[in-house]
Amino acid sequence: MKYDLEERSYRFAVDVRKFVRKLGNSFSVIEDGKQLIRCSASVAANYIEANDSISKTDFVYRIKISRKESKESILFLKLIEVNSDESEIERSRLVNEATELMKIFGAILHKSK
């Protein structure tokens, strides 16, 4: 089976959107949710850009951004208020996925040197 990191990072962004939609409407949830949605999409978008890069420098730059946005996703996932045990379980799963993505991008950077 071929491993598709583009699909995995896309699924992460989709899952984040589903997670945020289920949360309340407090000011902090709305603001943190906006940031979380942006950075989760940026993980996928920059990885796609890296795959289409025209130089090694551009590739490394895009992978660094994907790693950075994965880290930011973790931060906003931890900051966001959850309203149920089910949401807490989903948040934990998303934090784990963002952490794995961050580590994968870190390994790609290490191998690209």
N, C-alpha and C positions, 0 to 999 in steps of 0.2 A: 504494500500500500504506500502510495506517495504521500509524503508529509507536505501539507500546504499551509505555510505560515500566513500567506495572504488571506486565506479563508479563515484561519484561526483568529487572526487579529480583527477581521471583519465581524466574526461571530461575537467577539468580545464587545465591540462597539454596539452591536445590536442588543446583546444581553444587558448592557449598561442602560440602554434606553428603556428596555422593559422594566428593569429594576427601578429606575427613577420615576416612571409613570405610576408605580404602585405606592409611592410615598406620599406623605401629606403635603400641605401647601404653606408651611411656615416659611417665613422670609429666608431663614438659613438653608432650608431644604431646596427652595427655589434657586437661590444663588449658588450653593454648592453643587446642586444638580446640573446647572448650566455649565459650570466649569468641568464637572465630571464628564458630561456628554462631549464637550469640546476636546478634552484631552484623550478620551477613549477613541474618538474618531481619528484624532491626529496620529495615534499609534498605527492604525491601519493605513491611513493615507500616506504617511511618510515611508512605511515599509513598501508600499506599492511604488512610490517614487524611487526608492532605493533600487528596486528591481529593474527600473527603467532608466537608471542613471547613465550618464554618458562618460563618466570618469570614476576612477577609484575614490578620488577625493569626495566627489558628490555622493557616492555610495556610502562611504564612512560617515559623512555628515548626516545623511538621512537616517541611518541606523542609530546614530547618537541621539537624534531627535526622538525616534521611536522609543528608545530606552528611557529618555528623560520623560516623555509623556506617559510611559508606563508607571514610572515613579510617581508622577503627579496624580495619576488615576488612583494609586494606592492611597495617597494623602487624602484626596477628596472622598474616597470610599470610607475611610476611617472617620472623617469629620462629619459626614452626613448623618442626620438623625433617622433612625429606623423606628417603625411603629408596631412591629410584631416579631415574634420568634422566627416566622417564615422569612421576613425581610432580613433578619440578622443572619440566618443560614445562607441566604442568597448573597448578602454582602461578603460574608466570609469566603464563599466560593469565588466571587469576583476578585477579591483581594488576592487569593491564591493564584488565579489565572493571570492577573496583572504582574504578580511576582515572577511567575514562570516566564511570561513574555519578556520581562525586564532581564532575567537571567539569560534567556535565549539570545536577545539582542546583544548583551554583554559578551557572550561567547562568540557571536559573529564578529563583533569588533575585535576581540582578541585574535581571532584567526585571520583577520584582514590586515593585521600589522606586518 
